[in-house]
Amino acid sequence: MREHAGASRCTKDILVTNTFDDLGLAEPLRLAVKAEKYTTPTPIQTKAIPAILDGGDLLAVADTGSGKTAAFSLPLLHRLAADRGPRTPGAPRALILAPTRELAAQIGESIDAYGRGLKLRSTIISGGVGYGQQFKALKGNVDILVATPGRLLELMTRSRIRLDRVSMLVLDEADRMLDMGFVREVRKIAAACPKQRQTLLFSATMPPPIATLAKELLHDALRIDVAPRKVETRKIEQRVYFVGAADKKTLLLDLVNGPDVGQAIVFTRTKRGADRIYRHLVQEGVTAEALHGNKAQNARVKALNGFRGGKIRILVATDIAARGIDVPGLSHVINFDMPNEPESYVHRIGRTGRAGAQGIAMSFCDTSEGAYLKAIERLTRTELEVSDHPFALAPSDVMRQQPKSKAKSGPKSKSGRPKRKFGGRPVSKGRGRYRGDRPNGAPGAAARMSSERIQSEHAI
């Protein structure tokens, strides 16, 4: 356990194994894992569990669904069970922070399942539950507290809980906590914990504010990066639309009002952008809703239920708010803003083309986003097919704005305008107003992406 002074270190080699028996976990935990029908640890588990058992801080970049809950829960339970020190009522020994009450509940269930053979007590503190019930739970000896930042800070201000005995602090889905505006609360909570502690930070992405937070809270931390999961057994037709920023709203409206787009998720980089686009669509008569971290819990649930039930055609969402959304038969994903992290692109387009169905991913790329497109194509090893439309920019104009890209003007057409090409690929001319917005059409081979081609160059 180390004092936190703000530095982190790069990855080191850790034993990779195909069995939980080789990870050094106590026998009750190994038996619990077998009872849960888990046989082979995931990449994040084989890397993280030995590192956490070693006692050092950890920064893990891993996708939702990668097995990260077990990656921190199992070694946390092992270490607490081995340390039979004195307990203090209302003073947990381990604290796990989660952005939502749903995730907190899932983590709590996992803790209970894995720790069934250990004499450890856990409880959950989150919104949506009366204070009285939570006050009562905290009066006893609590080994593990799973909490959402907002409710925990409320209890701290009421002097109902002490964090001076926390020896292990876990931040799960840190990027989602950022999106929901909880970073200030996280800093206050961490400051109330002892400086001598083990801190584990898990995040699906690593935006700059989370990297800064990690530097503040972690010391000499091991960083583990796990490649995004493959989009399994699906084929997704991918297209890029070169368009000026001022024309994006008009292009979006024309596309969603076309005959082939039923329901679609429209992705933006910011919460303010999601609200702005949502209002524009509604003003133009499109049934739409926004989904992001500033929305109240009941508003998020209402929006998701409306979308899943078909009452809402267009869901405008930020990356993190849309995580975990599964709508069978969703035909289109539209990237209104190109994601500035290529891994987010994989997460976004994975919302469509499920269960063997054809999916279409449309990405709007303006003059400031060419570098993002290049990064996406490098990561996915896929050339996105350029689609023509009434507001199209020449790809050379888009790429010319990138400081490291020396795009040439390219050959001229008979009209004297540059032929629209990108990376040697001609623009597809339209059938009707736009090129093939039909899931059942004949997509270009270069624009299709199968599970074998979604691979990260940042594999462990």
N, C-alpha and C positions, 0 to 999 in steps of 0.2 A: 504494500500500500504506500502511495507516494503523496507528497505534498504538491499541490497544484500551482504551478508557476507559469504555465502558458505555452509550453513547447510540445511538439510532436515529432515523431520520427517515421521513416519510411517502413515499408513492409520488410519482414524477414521470413525465412522459410520455416514452416511449421509442418509437422507430420501430417500427411494426407492419408486417410484410411478409408476402407470400405465397410467398416463395422464399428458400431458404438462401443463394443467391448475394448477397443484399443484406445479410447479417448481418455481413460483414466477416471471415469465417473464411478461413484459409489454403487455397490450392488443394488440397493433399493431403486436407484435411478435407472439402472440398466434394465431391471425387471419391469419398471413402469413404462419404459420406452417400448419394450417387447409387448406389453399389454395393450399399448396403443397401436400395435401392428406396424411400427416403424422398424425397418431392418437396415437400411443403408443411409448414413448421414449425408446431408446435402453439402455442396462445397462450402457454404458459409459456416455450417456446423463443424466440418472437419478443420477449418481454419480458426474459428473463433473460440470453440470450447477449450482447446489446450491453452490458448493465449489467456483466456479469462481465469482458468485454473491457476495459471502462473502468477496471477495477482496484479498484472499491469493494466494500465488504461488501454482502451480500444476504440478506434474509429472505424466503423464498418459501413461501407457503401454497398447496399444489397437491396434488391427489388422486393416489393411486397409479394409474399407467397414463396419466398426463397427458403423458408424454414428458419428465419431469424429469431422468432419467439423462442423456439427450443434452443437456439444457439446461445441465448443469454440466460434463459430460465434454468436449464440443466446445470451449468457450472455455478450459477448463483445459489441454487438449492444445495449443491455439493459443498460449497464453501461455508454456508450458514450452518449446515448440519455438522460440519467438522469443528465449528467454533461454538462451543457451549458456554459462552460467557453469560454474565448476569443480564436479566431482562428488566426493562423499566416500562411500566404502563404508559401508553400514549407515546412511546418513543421507538419507532420501527428501526430495525437493523439494516434493512434494504429498502430502497425507494425506487419504484419504476414509474416514470412519467409517460403518459400516452395522450395524444391530442384529443381523442373523443371517448365518450363513455362506452361506445360500442367496442372500440379496440381495448379499452381498459377491461371490459367484461371478458373479452376473448383471452387476454393475457391471464386474468384471474383464473379462468377455467383451466388453462394450460398449467399454471402453477399448482392448482389442486390436483390435476391428473398426474403430473410428474412427481409431485411430492407426497403422494398417498402413503408411502412407506416411511415417511420421516415425521418426526414430532416437531413440525414447524407450523406456525399459524399465520395466515395471510388475510387481508381484507382489502376491499375496494372502496375508494372515495371518489365520487364523481357527481356531476349535476344530475338532476332528475330524481334524486332520492332525498327524503326529508333529513334535516340535520340531526334530529333526535336519534334516529337509527344509527347514523354514522358516529355520533358522540358516544353512543353505547358501545359500538364495536371498538373504538379506540381506547376505552377504559381498561381493556385487558392487555395482556402482553402480545404485541404484534411483531412478528419477525419480518414480514414482507408487506409493504404497503404499495398497492397499485393505485395511481391517482391521475386525474386530469389536473393541469396546472391551475386553472381558475378556481375550482372548488378547494383544492389543497391550500392555496394562498388565503382564501376566505377563512378556513379553519385555523391557519397560522395566526391571522390577525385577531382571532377570537381566543388565542392562547389555548386551543384545544389539542394541539399536537406539538411535539418536539422533534426536531431533526438532528439534534446534537449527538445521536447515537448511530447515525447512518454510516455504515462502512462501505456500502455499495450503492452507487447511483446509476440508474439506467435511463437514458433518453431514447425512446422508441419513436420512429418516424419523425425525426427532428425537422425535416423539411416541411412536413405537414403542420407542425406546430408553428413554424415560421409563417406559413400561408394563413393560418388562423389567428395570427397576431399574439402568440403566447411567448415570444422570446423574452420579453421583459419579465414576465412571471417566472420563466425558467431561471433567469439570472438571479432573481430574488430567492428562489427556492434553493438553488445551488449554494448561494452565499450563506444560507442558514445551516448547511451541512458542514461537517468537519472538513478542514483542508486535507487531513490525512484520510483519504478514502480512495476507493477504486471507482473510476467513472467509465461508463460504456455508452457510446453514442452511435446509434444506428440511423441511417438515412438512405432513402432510395436514390436521392440526388445530392449534389454538393454545391448548391448556390453559394455565392460569396458570403452572405450573412451567416450561413451555417458553418462555413470554414472559419470565419472569425469567432463564432461561438465556441467551436472546437478548440481553437487556440487558447481561449480564455479558460475553459473548464478542464481540458486534458493536459497531462504532463507526460512527456516521453512516450506518447501513445503509439501503439502499433496500428497501422492502417491496413485494412483488408478491403480490396475491391473485388466484387463478384460480378461477372458479366450479366447483363440483362437476360432474362429468360427468352428462349426462342419462341417465336409465334408458331405454335405447333399445328401441323397438318392443315394450314390455311393458305389460301392464295389471295393476295390483296393487290389490286391494280392501283398503282401509285402514279399520280400526276402532279406536275408543278405548273402553276400559273404565274408567269412574270407580269406583275401589275404594280402600278404606282400606289403608294400608301393612300392617297386621296380617293382612289377608285376601288379600294377593297370592299367597301360597304355595298356599292352598286353591283359589283361582281357577285358578291355573296347573295344578295337579294335575287339576282337573275338566276343563279344556280338553284337556290332552294325553292324558287317558284317554278322551276322546270318540271316536266312531267315525270322524271325518273327518280327524283330525290323524295323519298318518303320521310323517314325520320333520320336525323343526323345530329352528331355532336360537333359543335364548333369550338375549337380550342383557342384560347388567348393566353398571353403571358402574364397578364395582370388582372386583378379583381376589378379595377376601375374600367379596364377595357371590356371585360365580360358584361358589366352593367350597361356600358354605352352601346354595345352591339345588340344586347337583348332589347333595350328600349327602341332602337332603330327598327328591329324586326317587328316588334309589336305595333309600332306606329304604322308600319306598312301592311298590317293585317296578318302577319304570320304568328301562329301560336308558339310562343317561345318562353323560356324561363332561364334565369341565370343561376349558376351553382358555383359558389366559392366560399372561402373560409369566413368571410364577414357575415354570411347568412346565419340566422338562428337555426338551431337544430331542427325545430319543427318545420321551418321553411325549406330546409334541405330535404327532409323526408318527403314533404309534400311535392316538391319539384321532381324528385326521383320516382315517386309513385305515379305522378302524372305522366312522366315520360315512359315508364315501363308499361303503363296502362294505355298508352296511345293517345292520351288527351293533349299532350304537348308534342309538337313535331320537332322542334329544334331546342336542344339543350346547349347553352353557351357556358363553358366551364373552363376553369383553370386546371392545370395539370394535376395538382395534388387533390383538389376537390373531386375530380372524376375518377380517382384511383379506386379500383374495385367495382366500378359500374359494369354490369353484365346485362345487356339487353339482347335477347335472342333475335336474330333476323335484322339487326341494325346494318343498313346497307352502306352508309356513308359516314366518314369522318372528314371534317374540313379544318385544316390548320389555318385559321385567319392570320395568326402570327406564326412565323417559323420558330420552333423551339430553339433556345440558345444552347441547349445541351442535346447532343444527338440521341442519347439514351431516352430522353423524354419523347422523341419521335416514335421510337419503338413502342413505348407505353401507350401513346396516343392511338396509333393506328391499330393496335391490338384490340381496340374496342369493337372493330368490325371484322367481317369475314369469319365468324365463328361457326363451329359445328359443320364445317365443310361448305358453308355458303360462300358465294362470291362477295367480296367487299371492295369498296373503292375509297381511297384516301386522296383528298385534294389538298394541295398546299399552296398558299399564296406567298409569293416571294417578291419583296420590293427591293429597291436599290440599296437598302442597308442590311439586307439579309442573305446576300449571296454566300458569305463565308459560312453561315449556318447550314446552307444547302450542301456545300462541299463537304462539311463535317459529317452530315447525315449520310451522304453517299459513300463516304469512306467507311463509316461504321457498318452500314447495312450491305455494302458491296453491291449496291443496286443503283442503276442509272434511272432517275425519275424521268418519265416521258413528259416532254413539254407540250402543253395543250394551248391551242390558239383560242382567242376570245376577243371581243370588240375593244377591250381596253389594254391589249397586250403591249408590253415593252419588249424591245429586242433584248435577248439574253445578254448580248455584249454590253448593253447599257447598264444592266443590273450588275454584272460582274466588274464593270469598269470602276465602280465605286469602292471595290475592295482593295485596300492598300497593297496586299501581297499578291494580287491577281492582275496580270497584265493582259487583259482580254483585248483581242483585236476586233476591229470593226466587222471583219468577215466579208464574204462576197455580196455583191449587190444583186437585187432582183431586177426584172425588166422595168419595174416602176421606179427604180432608183433607190428604194428602201432596202435596208439590210435584210438579208434572209435570216429568219429567226432560227439560230442554231445554238446549241449548248453542249459543249463536250463532244462536238462532232455529230450531234443528233438533230435532225430536222424537227421542226414543230409539226405536230399532227394537225392536219386540217380537219375542219368539223364536218359532222353529219348533222344537219340542222344548225342550231346556233353554236353549239360547242361540240368538241370531239367526245363522242362516246360516253355520255354520262349514264350508261345503262349497265347495271350489274351483270346482265346476261349478254352484253355485247362481246366483241372480240378484242380484248385488251392487248396492247403491245407486249411482247415477251419481255422486253427490258424493264417494263413497269410492274411486272408481277414479282411477288416475293414469297417464296415458300419457306418453310421452317429451316431448311438447310442453309438459307442465305442470310438469316438474321443472326449474325455472330458478332461478338464484340472483339475489337482488337486489344481490349484491355483485360483479357482473361487472366485468371490467377496464374 
